[in-house]
Amino acid sequence: MFRVKNKTNLAIPLVVAVFLAGALVFGTFSVWKDRVGDLLFSTNQKSERILIVEIDEVSLQKIGQWPWPRVVFAQAINQLKGAEVIGIDVNFKESSRLGQADDSAFARAIANSTVPVVLSASLDAQGRLEGPIGALVEVSRVGYTNLVTSPDGLVRRVQLAQGEQDSFGLLIAQAEGQNSPVPDSYRNSSERINYNQKDSDFSKVSFVDLVQGNIPTSFFEGKTVLIGATAADLQDFHQTPFGVASGVSIQAQIVEMISRGQFIREVSVSMNLLLVLLFSFGSALIIFYLKRGDWRLGLLVILFGFYNLYSLFIFDAGLLADIFHPNLAIILSSLGSFGFRYLEASRQRRFLTDSFSRYVAPEIVKELLESPEKLKLGGQNRRVTILFSDIRGFTTLSESLSPEKLVEFLNRYLTVMTDIVLGNKGVIDKYIGDAVMAFWGAPLENKNHAGWGVISAIKMIESLNLFNQESARLGSPEIKIGVGLNTGEVTVGNLGSERRFDYTVIGDTVNSASRLESLTKMYGAQIIIGQETLKEIAQNKFDSIIGEVTIEGHGEKVLIRELDTVKVKGKEQGLKIYEVILGADEKKINMIKEDFKRALLAYYRGDWAVAKSALRLILEKHPEDGPTKLLLARCQELEGQADWHGIYTLTSK
């Protein structure tokens, strides 16, 4: 595929990285980040150490109207003598409706309890505790039960300490004698609660069963007992990532987390910013700079899978990775890069179609669209075969036709010639008035480019019969054309300005092909080819002056005649030139074959008498043979020259 400019490659991941960095800093996707992070938590653990005493509907029915007398809670404390810690998640911030004696009875029970008792309170906006009443504060430990609710309404986080105030869960864990250090982040900010078991998995008993003595005291031995509301009427319920849970069960989760030291620390924002940056650019680089689609997809899957497996691995070590933003960076950068690559490919397809469809065979355009990597749009060296064709006497022709008729005539002629070139895997380089320039061997590799060029030249000559017949019917003049072909190294590519350019070829091979076309007039030949073109089609098997050649890769046979060795203008070395004999002239050429061989060899060595004698014999048999007439005149011109080396220097183009 085509690579786009580096600056454009960087633009997409840069936009993605900046967008997600802003979202991270300002918490734009904080809810989605939390929801994806919820997937890492497992609620498969089960603790028998914590027991929840439920203030449930049954207890409300049997004990009576809420709020209950404080003496009821005193009875509960007396029943829990074998417990490790007692935590009561009820805020006694107002005096008992039954009077001070009720509060005093509750306070005495707490004071006389051999089991540590922790009462709950709430923090106001200024960070001060609200409740319980003073008499209870003096005999118990008090911690706040405030929970942190996420923007989506779910309870995910807790702050274990705020200023000098400790939370309810932290005080219970400390009362258990747990020495698990609490991370400073939990003291200074809201951090994740490690939910590790479902609400229904906690051991629970009804409050009324406790105070009525229906449960043996031994059942509570060594347990941390939390008393809290689970009755629907008391409305102490919260949404969590794992469903609705009572406030007391969430406090139980917090205690369990502290006691086990299973704190969850979240990866820092700075680390997440770095990951977003790396994944944004990494994904784009994979897409833009890997050619094979399966490799691109495979590496993206590996990158995606590796990060998520890594997130699972570090979660087990208590570190919660941001799964959302880095994965979104991979997805957005990949989609953006794929989309841009697709648009770029579509643009390239349109470019190829627009650039080549008018002067390249349809099957070549199709192959380029299917495999555009085969085409280099910049300049490159390539061995190709160049063809020039020209109408004989075009100036006279143009003077005999009106401008309208001339344009109509040329369009009809060029259509025929173009169809032949395109039908034989060629490329129309340009039209120069009545002249046609074409080439084979680019933009796609073509091992038999010389053969296709020669076959096209033959068909161009043969097509003139039908063309001239149609011209006669239309009242237009008949024409003759000359065709020159040469093979060699050229520079091929898009040449021109940013606004206007052509896919073309340049180099000495092109200039020589143009000279060969001009020589068809001088030698009276219809098709002249250079020595490199002959080598290509004959695979270096032509060793005679006149002989039959099977065109390599095509199987068609043509008769070839060596004409001369010339030095074209602007060249230092001699170039052997050959005539391609068409079917109608083969019989005549075979009649003069031996005489022409003898004449040409004598001409090369400067034996003018032998050469002229053989040439005159040829003209007796074939008086219209153009090359023979030219060589006879050449012998008369050169006769007597002492510096002849068998190479004729042309003085004009």
Long-range contacts (C-beta under 8 A, 24 or more apart in sequence): 1-291, 1-341, 1-345, 1-372, 1-373, 2-344, 2-345, 2-348, 2-372, 2-377, 3-288, 3-289, 4-288, 4-340, 4-341, 4-344, 8-340, 9-284, 9-285, 9-288, 10-281, 10-284, 12-284, 12-333, 12-336, 12-337, 12-340, 13-280, 13-281, 13-283, 13-284, 13-333, 13-336, 13-337, 14-280, 14-281, 15-336, 16-280, 16-329, 16-332, 16-333, 16-336, 17-276, 17-277, 17-280, 17-281, 17-329, 17-333, 19-332, 20-276, 20-280, 20-325, 20-328, 20-329, 20-332, 21-273, 21-276, 21-277, 23-325, 24-269, 24-272, 24-273, 24-276, 24-322, 24-325, 25-269, 25-273, 29-324, 29-325, 29-328, 30-150, 30-151, 31-150, 31-151, 31-152, 32-324, 33-322, 33-323, 33-324, 33-325, 34-150, 34-152, 34-154, 34-156, 34-241, 35-152, 35-241, 36-323, 36-324, 36-327, 37-192, 37-320, 37-322, 37-323, 37-324, 38-156, 38-241, 38-242, 39-323, 40-311, 40-312, 40-315, 40-320, 40-323, 41-194, 41-195, 41-196, 41-241, 41-242, 42-196, 43-195, 43-196, 43-197, 43-198, 43-201, 43-242, 44-196, 44-197, 45-196, 45-197, 46-197, 46-201, 47-197, 47-201, 47-202, 47-256, 48-203, 49-222, 49-223, 49-224, 49-256, 49-259, 50-202, 50-203, 50-223, 50-224, 50-225, 50-226, 50-252, 50-255, 50-256, 51-83, 51-202, 51-203, 51-204, 51-205, 51-220, 51-223, 51-224, 51-225, 51-226, 52-202, 52-203, 52-204, 52-205, 52-225, 52-226, 52-227, 52-228, 52-230, 52-248, 52-249, 52-252, 53-204, 53-205, 53-206, 53-207, 53-210, 53-225, 53-226, 53-227, 53-228, 54-204, 54-205, 54-206, 54-207, 54-228, 54-229, 54-230, 54-231, 54-248, 55-90, 55-207, 55-227, 55-228, 55-229, 55-230, 55-231, 55-234, 56-206, 56-207, 56-230, 56-231, 57-231, 57-232, 57-233, 58-206, 58-208, 59-206, 59-207, 59-208, 59-231, 60-231, 60-233, 62-208, 63-207, 63-208, 63-211, 66-233, 66-234, 67-97, 69-96, 69-98, 69-102, 70-96, 70-98, 70-102, 70-103, 70-105, 70-106, 71-102, 71-105, 71-106, 72-211, 73-106, 73-109, 73-227, 74-105, 74-106, 74-108, 74-109, 74-110, 75-109, 75-211, 76-207, 76-210, 76-211, 76-227, 77-109, 77-110, 77-113, 77-115, 77-117, 78-109, 78-113, 79-210, 79-211, 79-213, 79-215, 79-217, 79-220, 80-113, 80-115, 80-210, 80-220, 80-225, 81-113, 81-114, 81-115, 81-217, 81-220, 82-115, 82-217, 82-218, 82-220, 82-221, 82-222, 83-115, 83-220, 83-221, 83-222, 83-223, 83-224, 83-225, 84-115, 84-175, 84-176, 84-222, 84-223, 84-224, 84-225, 85-115, 85-116, 85-117, 85-118, 85-172, 85-175, 85-176, 85-224, 85-225, 86-113, 86-115, 86-116, 86-117, 86-118, 86-225, 86-227, 87-117, 87-118, 87-120, 87-168, 87-171, 87-172, 87-224, 87-225, 87-226, 87-227, 87-251, 87-255, 88-117, 88-118, 88-119, 88-120, 88-226, 88-227, 88-228, 89-120, 89-145, 89-168, 89-226, 89-227, 89-228, 89-229, 89-236, 89-247, 89-248, 89-251, 90-119, 90-120, 90-227, 90-228, 90-229, 91-119, 91-120, 91-121, 91-122, 91-130, 91-131, 91-132, 91-145, 92-119, 92-131, 92-132, 92-133, 92-136, 93-121, 93-122, 93-130, 93-131, 93-132, 93-133, 94-131, 94-133, 95-133, 103-133, 103-135, 103-136, 104-135, 106-136, 107-135, 107-136, 107-138, 107-139, 110-136, 110-139, 110-140, 111-139, 116-141, 116-175, 117-141, 118-142, 118-143, 118-168, 118-171, 118-172, 118-175, 119-143, 120-144, 120-145, 120-168, 121-145, 121-168, 122-146, 123-162, 123-165, 127-162, 127-163, 127-165, 129-165, 141-171, 141-175, 142-171, 143-167, 143-168, 143-169, 143-170, 143-171, 143-172, 144-168, 145-247, 145-251, 147-238, 147-247, 147-250, 148-190, 149-238, 153-239, 154-239, 154-240, 154-241, 155-193, 155-238, 155-239, 155-240, 155-245, 155-250, 156-192, 156-193, 156-240, 156-241, 157-190, 157-191, 157-192, 157-193, 158-186, 158-190, 158-191, 158-193, 158-254, 159-186, 159-187, 159-188, 159-189, 159-190, 159-191, 160-186, 160-187, 160-191, 160-254, 160-258, 161-186, 161-187, 161-188, 162-187, 167-254, 168-251, 168-254, 169-251, 169-254, 169-255, 169-257, 169-258, 170-254, 170-258, 172-224, 172-226, 172-251, 172-255, 173-255, 173-258, 173-259, 176-224, 176-255, 176-259, 178-258, 178-259, 180-258, 180-259, 180-260, 180-261, 181-261, 182-258, 182-263, 183-263, 183-265, 185-265, 186-263, 191-263, 191-264, 191-265, 191-266, 192-264, 192-266, 192-320, 193-250, 193-253, 193-254, 193-257, 193-264, 194-253, 194-257, 194-262, 194-263, 194-264, 195-240, 195-241, 195-242, 195-253, 196-253, 196-256, 196-257, 196-262, 197-253, 197-256, 198-242, 198-243, 199-242, 199-243, 199-244, 199-245, 199-246, 199-249, 202-249, 202-252, 204-230, 224-255, 224-259, 226-251, 226-252, 226-255, 262-318, 263-318, 264-315, 264-318, 264-319, 264-320, 265-318, 265-319, 265-320, 266-319, 266-320, 266-322, 267-319, 267-320, 267-321, 267-322, 272-322, 272-325, 272-326, 275-307, 275-322, 275-325, 275-326, 275-329, 276-325, 276-326, 276-329, 279-303, 279-307, 279-326, 279-327, 279-329, 279-330, 279-333, 280-329, 280-330, 280-332, 280-333, 281-333, 282-330, 283-329, 283-330, 283-333, 283-334, 283-337, 284-333, 284-334, 284-336, 284-337, 286-334, 287-334, 287-337, 287-338, 287-341, 288-337, 288-341, 291-373, 300-330, 300-334, 303-330, 304-330, 345-372, 348-372, 355-503, 356-427, 356-443, 356-503, 358-428, 359-418, 359-422, 359-427, 359-428, 359-429, 360-422, 360-427, 360-428, 360-443, 361-422, 361-423, 361-424, 361-425, 361-426, 362-422, 363-425, 364-425, 364-427, 364-443, 364-444, 367-444, 368-443, 368-444, 374-443, 374-444, 374-445, 375-443, 375-444, 376-443, 376-493, 377-493, 377-494, 378-493, 378-494, 379-491, 379-492, 379-493, 379-494, 379-495, 380-491, 380-492, 380-493, 381-489, 381-490, 381-491, 381-492, 382-441, 382-442, 382-489, 382-490, 382-491, 382-492, 382-505, 383-441, 383-449, 383-487, 383-488, 383-489, 383-490, 384-439, 384-440, 384-441, 384-442, 384-449, 384-487, 384-488, 384-490, 384-492, 384-505, 384-509, 385-439, 385-440, 385-441, 385-449, 385-450, 385-452, 385-453, 385-485, 385-486, 385-487, 385-533, 385-536, 386-437, 386-438, 386-439, 386-453, 386-485, 386-486, 386-487, 386-490, 386-505, 386-509, 386-510, 386-513, 387-421, 387-426, 387-436, 387-437, 387-438, 387-439, 387-440, 387-453, 387-456, 387-457, 387-483, 387-484, 387-485, 387-513, 388-435, 388-436, 388-437, 388-483, 388-484, 388-485, 388-513, 388-514, 388-516, 388-517, 389-417, 389-435, 389-436, 389-457, 389-460, 389-481, 389-482, 389-483, 389-484, 389-517, 390-434, 390-435, 390-436, 390-481, 390-482, 390-517, 390-518, 391-434, 391-435, 391-479, 391-480, 391-481, 392-479, 392-480, 392-481, 392-482, 392-521, 393-479, 393-480, 394-433, 394-434, 397-477, 397-479, 400-477, 401-476, 401-477, 405-476, 409-471, 409-476, 410-434, 412-467, 412-470, 413-467, 413-479, 416-463, 416-467, 417-460, 417-463, 420-456, 420-459, 420-460, 420-463, 421-456, 424-452, 424-455, 424-456, 424-459, 425-452, 426-452, 426-453, 426-456, 427-503, 429-502, 429-504, 429-505, 430-502, 430-504, 435-517, 437-514, 439-490, 439-492, 439-505, 442-492, 442-505, 443-492, 443-503, 447-553, 448-552, 448-553, 448-554, 449-487, 449-536, 450-485, 450-487, 450-532, 450-533, 450-536, 450-537, 450-552, 451-536, 451-537, 451-551, 451-552, 451-553, 451-554, 452-554, 453-485, 453-487, 453-533, 454-485, 454-527, 454-529, 454-533, 454-537, 454-551, 454-558, 454-580, 455-551, 455-554, 455-556, 457-483, 457-485, 457-527, 457-529, 457-580, 458-527, 458-558, 458-580, 458-582, 461-526, 461-527, 461-582, 462-582, 480-526, 481-526, 482-517, 482-518, 482-520, 482-521, 482-525, 482-526, 482-527, 482-528, 483-517, 483-520, 483-526, 483-527, 483-528, 484-513, 484-514, 484-515, 484-516, 484-517, 484-518, 484-519, 484-520, 484-527, 484-528, 484-529, 485-513, 485-516, 485-527, 485-528, 485-529, 485-530, 485-533, 486-510, 486-512, 486-513, 486-516, 486-529, 486-530, 486-532, 486-533, 487-530, 487-532, 487-533, 487-535, 487-536, 488-512, 488-530, 488-532, 508-571, 511-568, 511-570, 512-568, 512-571, 512-575, 514-653, 515-568, 515-569, 515-650, 515-653, 516-577, 518-653, 519-566, 519-577, 519-650, 522-630, 523-563, 523-564, 523-577, 523-579, 523-626, 523-627, 523-630, 524-625, 524-626, 524-627, 524-629, 524-630, 525-563, 525-579, 525-626, 525-627, 526-579, 526-580, 526-582, 527-579, 527-580, 527-582, 528-563, 528-577, 528-578, 528-579, 528-580, 529-577, 529-578, 529-579, 529-580, 530-575, 530-576, 530-577, 530-578, 531-575, 531-576, 531-577, 531-578, 534-560, 534-576, 534-578, 544-597, 545-596, 545-597, 545-600, 545-601, 546-589, 546-593, 546-596, 546-597, 559-586, 559-589, 559-590, 561-589, 561-596, 561-627, 562-600, 563-627, 564-600, 564-627, 564-631, 564-648, 565-604, 565-646, 565-647, 565-648, 566-647, 566-648, 566-649, 566-650, 567-647, 567-648, 567-649, 567-650, 568-650, 568-653, 569-650, 569-651, 569-652, 569-653, 574-646, 574-647, 579-627, 588-621, 588-622, 588-625, 589-622, 591-621, 591-622, 592-617, 592-618, 592-621, 592-622, 592-625, 592-628, 595-621, 596-627, 596-628, 599-628, 599-631, 600-631, 603-631, 603-634, 603-635, 603-646, 604-646, 605-646, 606-638, 606-641, 606-644, 606-646, 608-635, 608-638, 608-639, 611-635, 612-636
